[in-house]
Amino acid sequence: ILRATAQRLLKSTRDDRVAVASALLDDAMEQAGRHSALAWQLRIAITMGEMHRAHGHSAMLRQVLEPVFERLTEGFDTADALHARGLLEGRL
């Protein structure tokens, strides 16, 4: 829910949208980590990385996404894993 709220917020015209969305995504990542929900962590990292890239911080995409992606041990053919790989390889 936090990630989805952040995504909607990023599409808004609010002046504070990036700061608020970033805080929501940080909270979402913390909760996913507490539950050892790697798939959710990957999805959140994708959203965080895309947010940073869209606001001119392309290096942050790799910094946020790569550590989560590297922890995958299975599910490399899922939509999220393929999306993450594409982002990391610069294809998306």
N, C-alpha and C positions, 0 to 999 in steps of 0.2 A: 504494500500500500504506500509506503514511504517513497519507493522508487517511482511508482506511477504518479504520485503527487508531484514529485520533483520534475518528471518529464512534462506534465501539464503546465507547471509553473514556468519552465524554460520556454514554452511556446507563448507565454503571456507577454504583456508589454510593461510589467512592473519593473521599476528601476532597480529593485533589490533582488530580482529573480535569480541571478547567478549565486549570490551569497546564500539565499534561503534554500535554493535547490541543493547547493553543495552541503549545507548543514543537514538537510534531509537525507542525502545520499550517505553522508558519514554515519548518521544514526542507523540507516538501513544496513550498512556494511558491518557495523558493530553488532547489531542483532543477528545477522546471518552468521557472523563469526562465532557468537556465543552458542549457536545451534549447530555449528559445524556444517552449515549448508553451503557447500562449495559451489553448487550450481547457481544458487542465488547470489553468492559473492561474485561469480563470473558475470552474471547479468548486471549487477550493480556496477562492477568495474567497467563494463562496456559503456554503460550510460555515463559514468563519471568521465571516462576517457573521451567520449564523443563530445561531452560538454566542454571539457578543457580545449579540445582541438577547435571546436566551433568558435571559441573566444580567443583564439590566437596563441594557445599554449600547447602546441603539438607534442612537445617533449613530455608533457604530463600524461598524455595518452599512454605511452609506453611505461612510464613510471607507475601508473595506477594499474594497468591491465596485465603487464607481463608477470608480476609475482603471483597473481591469482591463476593465470593461464598455466604457468609452469607447475602448479600443484595438481593439475589434472592427471589422473592415472587411467581414466577411461572416458568414454563418451566423446571422443574426438570427432565423431561424425554428426553430433547434434548441431542444430541450427546456431545455438549460442557459441559453441566452440569454433565452428566454421567462421562465424562472424568475427569473433575475437582474433582468430588467426589472420583473417583478411585485413583487419585493422592493423595488427602488428606488422604484417608484411607490406603495408602501404597500398593494398589493392582496393580498399574501401575508403 
